[in-house]
């Protein structure tokens, strides 16, 4: 969770620097009244997140971020602050606060936030809205892959939903998935995925035992939002054709009875980054 907070805080720092650079050229030409809330307040908020004097818990992040929002409601950083407060509220178990903050973000496009919003909406009984948010999360993910030309995607209509066959052209250290089959329910239900991946750290451990010339290990896993299962482990080349039939059957079986959250409980999708893996453009490397 701290890693996520720091990632969002880093993005906010870029926003602060850009804003300052754009406005500083007018500083000498004009002498406006000092605003009630300035970049100093933004920097203080960011410092509270990145250099805290106490443990950075979800409750702490919500507290300091809400204090910034209350103090600086008209700052351009406030929508992102609402998003951080919303995500942290989910992690803190406060669904109502999370929904309230998400509603004030504006347009959401990142899949992680949208799936957290889904979970919070389900917890307060807004099921119809929640599954629309799930659909938005998957659609945004597909749009990013298409825009960045990072994958080839094939869609299969089946009873209960869609099955997306995704062959990635690139991977990065955080998301080493080369192939993925995604189950997307038509109605209520969380998505699930069957994936083929080869992770650098696991390969390093494998070579310590098998020798430096050992081939990379591929793992075939089934990811549901709150569970995962290793289906196969191999050093052989795995092509889409080798596993397509098994993957489609597994996804069809899942769509017959997709996972749902228990009514009134806040149950997040803890494997969202494996079900909807994002490849960061700056770290992307082609799959050999």
Buried (B, 14 or more C-beta within 10 A) or exposed (E): EEEBBEEBBEEBBEBBEEBEEEEEEEEEEEEEEEEEBEBEBBBBBBEBBBEBEEEBBBBBBBBBBBBBBEEBEEBEBBBBBBBBBBBBBBBBBBBEBBBBBBEBBEEBEBBBBBBBBBBBBBBBEBBEBBBBBBBBBBBBBBEBBEEBEBBEBEEEEBEBBBBBBBBBBBBBEEBBBBBBBBBBBBEBBBBBBBBBBBBEEBBEEBBEEEEEEEBBBBBBBBBBBEEBEEBEEBBEEBEBEBBBEBBBEBBBEBBEEBBBBEEEEBBBBBBBBBBBBBBEEEEBEEBE
